[in-house]
Amino acid sequence: MITHYSFPGWGPAFGAAIERLSIAARSPARGQHPSSVRSRTRGRALEFADYRAYAPGDDPKLVDWRAYARLGRLYLKQYEEERSRTITLLVDASTSMDWSEGDSHKGLYARRLAAGLAWIGVSHHETVQVFLVRDGEALPLPSVSSRATTVVVFRELGAVRESGRTLLADAVRRVARGPSRKGRGPVFLLTDLLDPTWRSALDSLAPSGEAVVLQLLAPDEWEPPLGQEVELVDSESGELRPTRLGPVELGAYRQRLRAFLAEVNSHCHRLGVVHLAINTGIPLHETVLKQLPTAGVLTGR
């Protein structure tokens, strides 16, 4: 187990850095509140609708130079409405996530990463819904719609202690088939995928059109120490197989891990789901500020 400390445990510099990121959109938003993600809902023909502040990357042709001459600031004329999304985060809180120590603990890493994604979402005026996944259930935490409301969710995420079975497919299905889930925005699954129902779980995520699987594995799951006695999980049956890793066993383990990750990646590719395998030994700031933007999951403003 891990010892409790202030959650999510990052400083103001990291919080300010991730505010400059946004969660990449792969389909237009359909919400009803203003945000920085464009929808397909257009204004009346080509009539002027409103102004918004210019942001790096916007088309300079849309700048209202008369407004700039009057106000000394850059504004864009809006001809299509901008709608917000709901960011859905499914965080695996089962026993398999209770692995490793300190900052590389899989469950803690998943929860801190979810907190970072939530902070990015609300920084863009987007609603964030977090679910804790275990025992085939998806427990919803309070909805997050502002920085002030993140305090409650961060407190609950910090208090989580990983336990129980995963039963991933059942849990994901409950969220994916919810009455208001379809078309609401990106859905993230943060898990190690060490559950025999992982394929069915990903199948349930795919129809959202914006699913991202962040597969978290601890450092000694990527590279177990030679001679260590471990319990390997059969990805087909979920059966635990005690094994002492000598040179031969370690080589076989590496091969099976590569095959497993390749299978997951291939299945995600067929479904149109983004898959990223993450080593929890990598500092969180590197994952959020480098790895996720490189993979196209996050973008700069």
Buried (B, 14 or more C-beta within 10 A) or exposed (E): EBEEEEBBBBEEEBBEBBBEBBBBBBBBBBBEEEBBBBBEEEEEEEEEBEEBEBEEEEEEEBBBEEBEEEEEEBBBEBBEBBBBBBBBBBBBBBBBBBBBEEBBBBBBBBBBBBBBBBBBBBBBBBBBBBBBBBBBBBBEBEEBBEEEBBEEBBEBBBEBEBEBBBBBBBBBBBBBEBEEBEBBBBBBBBBBBBBBBBBBBBBBBBBBBBBBBBBBBBBBBBEBEEEEEBEBBEBEEBEEEEBEBEEEBBEBBEEEBEEBBEEBBEBBEEBBBBBBBBBBBBEBBEBBBEBBBEBEBBEEE
